[in-house]
């Protein structure tokens, strides 16, 4: 107990003033786990390798630091699952009274809590995996139960095979499939427009869904330069009676302006 308290005191001075002693003591446990190594001397913000220490002690230290780092990554993921479940179930059980658990002194922001609570409410415990990071679980959350099950299995298979691009491939597979489902319900005459929007903006499937359903404004479609100039000239012709020579002069001037903008000779 004395060693834990001393470690807690040491680290508490390095943390924000309002940090509880329990937080400092938990951090101190990390230092205590490394305190038996002959090769180093530990400080509050780093360590010093002793020059005459045995190399095997240093090698074990490096391996243990790697293990502790990975355990920290997994612990962070697990704590998000725990916190999300605790908040959601506390809300269900205690109703409005659950809000009393939160205060301004907590380290979680409202947006952070909203994110982990949403993911944990959407994602049942059987569709979570400690080998796979939080961003993947966020991608799974908006899917149906069966879709979650399928993509979780596929992700585990790719990850276990050593595929370093597993998340990128799963994310793209989800996006492609969900886009197909969204555009399947769009009238065939409108699909070329949405295909072009996908090509130009590469929206996530949730954004595409909001565009199609009218829940979010669709960004304006940029015109190719020749098309823009042609349309502009047609508009000018409708308003002004232009001769062929004047039209050519205006077209040439507009292309020159475009070239100057690209060359940064004109400041926008």
N, C-alpha and C positions, 0 to 999 in steps of 0.2 A: 504493500500500500504506500509506503514511504517513497519508493522509487517512482511509482505512478504519479504521486503528488508532486514530486520534484520535477518530473518530466512535464507535467501539466503546467506548473509555475513557469518553467523555462519557455514554453511555447505560448503561453497566454500573453506574455509581454510582446510577442511578435504579431499578435492578432488584434483586430479592432477592439476597442475598449469594452463594448457591450457583449463580446463573445463569452458564452458561458464556460465555466471551468470544465464541464463534460466534453466540450468540443476540443479544448486544449489537451485534456487527458487522453482522448482518443488518438489525437495526432502523436502524443508522446509515446503511445504504445508502439508506433512504427519505429521510433528511435530505439525503444527498449528492445525490439526484436533484432536490432542490428548491433546492440551494445556488446555482444560477446566476441566480436571479431577482433583478432590480434592486429589486423592490418590497418585499422583506421581509428581516428578519434572523431567523435560526432559532436557537431555544434547545432545551434538552433536553426541555422539556415544553410548548412552544408556539412561536409566531412573532409577530413584530411588524411590522405594515405601516408602511413609511416614508412620512410624509405627502407628500413632494414627488416620489414615484416615479411613473413613467408608468402611466397607467391601463391601457394594453394589457398591460403586464407583469402587473398585478393580475388582469386578465381571464383571461390564460393560466394563471396560478396557480390560480384557481378551477376552471377546466376540468380542469387536471391533477390537482388534489386529488379531484375527482369521479371521474376515471378511475382513480386510484390506490385510492380507496375501493372501487369496483366490482371492480377486479382483486383486492383483498384478500378480498372476498366469494367470488369464484370460487376463489381460491387456497385458502381455508379448506375449501371443498367438495372440491377436488382432493386436498388433503392427507389428508382423511378417507378418500377412495378409496385413495390410495397406502398409507396406514398400515394400513387394513383388509386390503388385499391382501397387503402385506408380512408382517403378523402371521399371517394364515391360511396363506399359502404357506410361511412359515418354519416354522410348526407342522407342516405336512405333510412338509416336507423334512428338518427336523432333529429332529423328535420332541420328547422331553422336554427336550433340550438347548436348545430355543428359549427357554425360560424365563430363561436366563442373560442375555438381552438386556435384561431389565427390572430396575429398581432403584427404591428409595424416592426417589431424587433426580429421577426423571422427572416431567414435568408432567401426564401422563395419569393419570387415576384408573382403578381397575379397572373401574368401571361404564362409564366412557366407552369404554375399550378393548373391553369386551364388546359394547357397542352397535354400534360401527363395524365390528367383526369380524363380528358376526352379519349386519348389512346387506350387507356386501361378500361374505360367503359365499353369501347367498341371491340376490344381485342380480348377474348376469353383466355384464361390462363393456359389452356391446352394449346393455344396458338402462339405461345411465346417461347423463345429459345435464347439461353444465355450465351450461346456461341455467336449469335447474330446481333449486330448493333442496333441502337435505338432508332436510327433513321429508317432502317428496314421495317421495323415495327410500325412506325408512322405511316409508311406506304401501305402496309397491310390493313390498317385500322378502318379505312372507308369501304373496304371490300365486303362482299357477302361472306357468310360463314364458310361455305364450300370453297369460294375463291381463296379465302385466307388459308384454308387447309391445303389446297393445291399448291399455292405459291410458297408456303412455308416448307412443304416437303421438297419442292424443287430447289429452294434456296439452300436447305440443309445438304442436299445431294451435291450441289455445285461447290459449296463451302468445303465440305468434307473431301472433295476430290482435289482440293488445292487451287481451285480457280480464284485468282485474286480479283477478277472482275465480276464476281458473283452478284454483287448488289446492282451494279450497272446493268447487267443482263436481265436480272429479274425486274428491275424498275422499267426497262424498255419493253419487256414482254407484257407487263401489266398495262403500260400506257398504250401499246399497240392494240391489245385486245379490248380495252375499255373504249378506245376511240372507235373501233369497228362497231361496238355495241351502240354507241351514241349515234353514229352516222347511219346505222341501219334504220333508225326511226325517222331520218330526215328524208324529205321528198327527193327523188332521184335527180330532179332538175337543179336542186340546190347543192348537191354533193360536190360538184367541181369547185364551187366557191369555197366550201369548207376545207376541201383538200388543199387548195391554194393557201388558205389561212394557216393550216398546219405546216405547210412547207415553208412559209415565210416567218412564222412566229414560234413554231415548235412549242405550243402550249401544253401544260400538263393536262391529263384527261379531265380532271375536275374543273379546270379553267375552261376547256372546250365545252364541257357540259353546261357551264354557266353562260357561255356565249350563246350556245344553241337555244337554251331555255329562256334567254333574255334577262338573266339575273345579273349579268355584268355587261358593261358596254364593250362592243367589239372594236378593237383598234382600227383606225383608218388604213386602208390598203394603199401602200405607196405605189405610184405609177412609174414604170420605166421612163427614162428621160425622153426618148423620141415620142412616146405616146403622150406624155405631158405637153410637149411643145406642139404636137399636132392638134391636141384638144384646145390648147390656148389660142392657136392661130385660128381655128374654126370659130371660137368664141369671139375673137376680134373681128373676124369677117362678118359675123352676124350683126355686129354693132357699127362697123365702119366699112365703107366701100373701098376695098384695097385693090390696087393694080397688082399684076403678077410680080413686077419688079419690087414694089414695096413689101410684098409678102416675103419674097426671098431675102430681102435685107433684114426683116424682123426675125425670120428663122435663123439666119446666120448669126445675128446679134445674140439671140437666146442661147445658141450652142456655144458661142464664145464665152458668154457669162457662165454657163455650166462648167466649161473647162477651167475658167479662172477660179471658180469656187473649189473645184477639185484640187487645183494647184495651190490653193490658199493665197492666191493673189487678191482675192476679195474677202474682206472680213464680214462675217454674218453677225 
